[in-house]
């Protein structure tokens, strides 16, 4: 059997229950059409599987939500039938039945569903990028059935047989999924807009890699990044403008790393030590920025996260809600 499973139905919990189910990862709004939701969910370690029947809902992850949640996994959404508009935020397109769309959860996105039947598979970044290192370039791209038929067949079969799939089998299936995804991406031609952004994307990734390696240096700034990435300051500003600027990106990444450390039950360093070890020049600046992003100061955030997840346990307490499980499963992919 899978590690954990649950079923959500709108008949039992209503629209507010559905909002709560996805509250950890998306802002959910009603479209005005009749609402219906049924979600069959299964967790297999580094892979989560959802079979969904949805109507009258929109899911949105803007830059603020992406930064606050700190999710970094990928999702594949396979449309079996109905109406599904989705893609990078403000660049959504309509899928046809049989299409699969790839999302990188570190980037903004939106989906809108009417009478849609989907299979969604969430995979850790480590698993995906081991097979398809450039997968993030295809964020929001539709993988047409002609290129992704086998991938869709495997996703559909996994959803149907999830209840009888063992964790060991699931690990093999996850690897097969990522290998099929890599092969599919090799057949997909990026649209003109995406193709034109490839060079910019590679330059930005080079700058991001330089930043990641030096985040704990409090003196890291625009000039150092420009020199290290071999870019002019003006080019660097343009690349990071959609992310709020270079300085904002550095701050966001420090906050994300700090939040991960505070959630880690084996991390024993004090909040003060963690603050300076993550490149912040002062505790007061860190506390203000952290509260602004996560809604709590670092010390209280650590206490509440450890209380909520009870030391990173993998099994739910009796009566634990589907919403809590959904949040825990997503964070476990990091």
Order of alpha helices (4+ residues) and beta strands (2+ residues): beta-alpha-beta-beta-beta-beta-alpha-beta-beta-beta-beta-alpha-beta-alpha-alpha-alpha-alpha-alpha-alpha-alpha-alpha-alpha-alpha-alpha
